[in-house]
Amino acid sequence: MTGLPLVFRSVSVVGCLRYAERMTSVVQRIRVGRPVFSVEFMPPRDHADEQRLWNAIRELEGLDPAFVSVTYGAGGSSRDRTIRTTGRVARETTLVPMAHLTAVDHSVAELRNVIGWYAALGIRNILALRGDPPGDPNGEWVAHPDGLNYANELVRLVRDLGDFCVGVAAFPYGHSRSADMDSDTDNLIRKFDAGADFAIAQLFFEPEDFLRLRDRVAARGCEAPLLPGIMPITTRKTLAKTIELSGAQAPSRIVDLLDPHTDPKGFRAAGIDLATEVSERLLAEGVQGLHFYTFNRSKATKEVVSRLNLVPART
Ligand SMILES: Cc1cc2nc3c(=O)[nH]c(=O)nc-3n(C[C@H](O)[C@H](O)[C@H](O)COP(=O)(O)OP(=O)(O)OC[C@H]3O[C@@H](n4cnc5c(N)ncnc54)[C@H](O)[C@@H]3O)c2cc1C
């Protein structure tokens, strides 16, 4: 039973879904006729990280994000922590949770069990991902012998198990394993055809990079919501992370904006200005929501969201 979190026991999916049905779906929270924001957290690594995470959750709860998501770890105990954290968000906060789930090292039976566990915790929203090979994201992908190969298969599995709202990943510069933009778009459409309700985009640098992705999807006749992923570049480390996750080099406009700031305060201020400018442009282009990658911190997201005057979704 590789990769199956210790907390699992067999769970009745159908029974659990009665509880899940009471939860609001991400799509309901996005389609409110005005722009919203949402936030992504990671499972905490240790006690100090857990404190930091919960401070961030409580800080952001007051701003009423449309939903909060918790990433799914590469394996073992981090997966327990994803499930525990998402369950605690469902139980102890007013927030709408979304759990990430990957196919890495899971048999279909184990995936069914995790999905059942999410349902038991009252989680109605799942981001269905293939995931990367553990240890080396660029290494060879080897599916579990009784598992799944691609995210569209996981979307189908989640949909078959109940009334979940399902999200998928999208890639403004194309996924690193896609042969070209066309096949990358084919894949995103395949995930929508399998039953995905919305997509969240990987990090990117310029608004146009996201808008081109949106155009590619619209050109295929797909109108599902597509949320841009935003991470304010407040340090050189977050710049490096954006380059790593996006799979693209920072364009010279952005290097020229950030590079002159040798003092951390100046760099941070320039990064917040940049995230605000990119977000404003996207909102002006009609995006329905902005999804903030927080890395378990609240301050930068709060600053940008306040500057954008995003009206709390529940008022
Ligand atoms: C918003 C967001 C959240 C994320 N959260 C997590 C997380 O919580 N945990 C985690 O481990 N990772 C996470 N990731 C990373 C993600 O798991 C990796 O980027 C992974 O490499 C791709 O996942 P996918 O779901 O897009 O895969 P897929 O959609 O399956 O695509 C993977 C590759 O296979 C190709 N492909 C798909 N189907 C076919 C087919 N039928 N035939 C041929 N080729 C095909 C695609 O074009 C693509 O190149 C996240 C990414 C994003 C954007």
The ligand as an SDF file (V2000), in Angstrom:
LIG
                    3D

 53 58  0  0  0  0  0  0  0  0999 V2000
   -2.6770   24.9570   -9.6430 C   0  0  0  0  0  0  0  0  0  0  0  0
   -1.7200   23.7970   -9.4810 C   0  0  0  0  0  0  0  0  0  0  0  0
   -1.7390   23.0550   -8.3010 C   0  0  0  0  0  0  0  0  0  0  0  0
   -0.8680   21.9810   -8.1350 C   0  0  0  0  0  0  0  0  0  0  0  0
   -0.9040   21.2820   -6.9580 N   0  0  0  0  0  0  0  0  0  0  0  0
   -0.0940   20.2110   -6.7850 C   0  0  0  0  0  0  0  0  0  0  0  0
   -0.1590   19.4240   -5.5940 C   0  0  0  0  0  0  0  0  0  0  0  0
   -0.9390   19.7080   -4.6910 O   0  0  0  0  0  0  0  0  0  0  0  0
    0.6720   18.3570   -5.4700 N   0  0  0  0  0  0  0  0  0  0  0  0
    1.5400   18.0130   -6.4680 C   0  0  0  0  0  0  0  0  0  0  0  0
    2.2690   17.0320   -6.2930 O   0  0  0  0  0  0  0  0  0  0  0  0
    1.6130   18.7200   -7.6250 N   0  0  0  0  0  0  0  0  0  0  0  0
    0.8280   19.8080   -7.7990 C   0  0  0  0  0  0  0  0  0  0  0  0
    0.8810   20.5250   -8.9740 N   0  0  0  0  0  0  0  0  0  0  0  0
    1.8550   20.1520  -10.0090 C   0  0  0  0  0  0  0  0  0  0  0  0
    1.3160   19.0980  -11.0080 C   0  0  0  0  0  0  0  0  0  0  0  0
    1.0110   17.9020  -10.3390 O   0  0  0  0  0  0  0  0  0  0  0  0
    2.4020   18.8840  -12.0550 C   0  0  0  0  0  0  0  0  0  0  0  0
    2.5950   20.0470  -12.8020 O   0  0  0  0  0  0  0  0  0  0  0  0
    2.2210   17.6760  -12.9620 C   0  0  0  0  0  0  0  0  0  0  0  0
    3.4350   17.5020  -13.7160 O   0  0  0  0  0  0  0  0  0  0  0  0
    1.1140   17.8350  -14.0050 C   0  0  0  0  0  0  0  0  0  0  0  0
   -0.0850   17.5730  -13.4620 O   0  0  0  0  0  0  0  0  0  0  0  0
   -1.4250   17.6190  -14.3700 P   0  0  0  0  0  0  0  0  0  0  0  0
   -2.5170   17.3240  -13.4650 O   0  0  0  0  0  0  0  0  0  0  0  0
   -1.4660   18.8710  -15.1670 O   0  0  0  0  0  0  0  0  0  0  0  0
   -1.1210   16.3680  -15.3370 O   0  0  0  0  0  0  0  0  0  0  0  0
   -1.7830   15.9240  -16.7120 P   0  0  0  0  0  0  0  0  0  0  0  0
   -2.9340   16.7770  -17.0870 O   0  0  0  0  0  0  0  0  0  0  0  0
   -2.0000   14.4610  -16.6430 O   0  0  0  0  0  0  0  0  0  0  0  0
   -0.6180   16.2430  -17.7610 O   0  0  0  0  0  0  0  0  0  0  0  0
    0.6990   15.7440  -17.5800 C   0  0  0  0  0  0  0  0  0  0  0  0
    1.3880   15.6840  -18.9440 C   0  0  0  0  0  0  0  0  0  0  0  0
    0.8750   14.5750  -19.6870 O   0  0  0  0  0  0  0  0  0  0  0  0
    0.3510   14.9940  -20.9290 C   0  0  0  0  0  0  0  0  0  0  0  0
   -0.8590   14.1770  -21.1730 N   0  0  0  0  0  0  0  0  0  0  0  0
   -1.9720   14.1840  -20.4260 C   0  0  0  0  0  0  0  0  0  0  0  0
   -2.8640   13.2800  -20.9060 N   0  0  0  0  0  0  0  0  0  0  0  0
   -2.2760   12.6940  -21.9620 C   0  0  0  0  0  0  0  0  0  0  0  0
   -2.6610   11.6650  -22.8630 C   0  0  0  0  0  0  0  0  0  0  0  0
   -3.8560   11.0620  -22.7610 N   0  0  0  0  0  0  0  0  0  0  0  0
   -1.7760   11.3070  -23.8340 N   0  0  0  0  0  0  0  0  0  0  0  0
   -0.5910   11.8860  -23.9320 C   0  0  0  0  0  0  0  0  0  0  0  0
   -0.1530   12.8860  -23.0930 N   0  0  0  0  0  0  0  0  0  0  0  0
   -0.9850   13.2760  -22.1270 C   0  0  0  0  0  0  0  0  0  0  0  0
    0.0300   16.4650  -20.7420 C   0  0  0  0  0  0  0  0  0  0  0  0
    0.0230   17.1710  -21.9750 O   0  0  0  0  0  0  0  0  0  0  0  0
    1.1550   16.9100  -19.8320 C   0  0  0  0  0  0  0  0  0  0  0  0
    2.3200   17.1860  -20.5500 O   0  0  0  0  0  0  0  0  0  0  0  0
    0.0340   21.6300   -9.1780 C   0  0  0  0  0  0  0  0  0  0  0  0
    0.0550   22.3880  -10.3690 C   0  0  0  0  0  0  0  0  0  0  0  0
   -0.8200   23.4470  -10.5170 C   0  0  0  0  0  0  0  0  0  0  0  0
   -0.7980   24.2580  -11.7960 C   0  0  0  0  0  0  0  0  0  0  0  0
  1  2  1  0
  2  3  1  0
  2 52  2  0
  3  4  2  0
  4  5  1  0
  4 50  1  0
  5  6  2  0
  6  7  1  0
  6 13  1  0
  7  8  2  0
  7  9  1  0
  9 10  1  0
 10 11  2  0
 10 12  1  0
 12 13  2  0
 13 14  1  0
 14 15  1  0
 14 50  1  0
 15 16  1  0
 16 17  1  0
 16 18  1  0
 18 19  1  0
 18 20  1  0
 20 21  1  0
 20 22  1  0
 22 23  1  0
 23 24  1  0
 24 25  2  0
 24 26  1  0
 24 27  1  0
 27 28  1  0
 28 29  2  0
 28 30  1  0
 28 31  1  0
 31 32  1  0
 32 33  1  0
 33 34  1  0
 33 48  1  0
 34 35  1  0
 35 36  1  0
 35 46  1  0
 36 37  1  0
 36 45  1  0
 37 38  2  0
 38 39  1  0
 39 40  1  0
 39 45  2  0
 40 41  1  0
 40 42  2  0
 42 43  1  0
 43 44  2  0
 44 45  1  0
 46 47  1  0
 46 48  1  0
 48 49  1  0
 50 51  2  0
 51 52  1  0
 52 53  1  0
M  END
$$$$
